[in-house]
Amino acid sequence: MQPSPQDEKSWTVASAKAKLSEVIDRAQSTPQTITRHGKPSVVVVSAEEWQRKTARKGTLAEFLMESPLRGVEIDVERQRDEPRELPL
């Protein structure tokens, strides 16, 4: 059974170009996938969803302080190999 146009979440590049306003409207509630050559290429999401997904969740220092590896002694020894030959 084919999904109804209201359920569509995947678009070809051509159909997305032809119906960009509709893609944007639907992306407000559900991410919309645009395919190229039959493979998923990009996903269109609302600005609100993008902000939520990309919002900083603390600093690097806070992340490291909360690490379960904090306080573990790790002995890291540097290798003293010669540089490799690379063709230029």
Secondary structure, DSSP 8 states (H G I E B T S, - for coil): ----GGG--EEEHHHHHHTHHHHHHHHTTS-EEEEETTEEEEEE--HHHHHHHH---S-HHHHHHT-TTTT-----------------
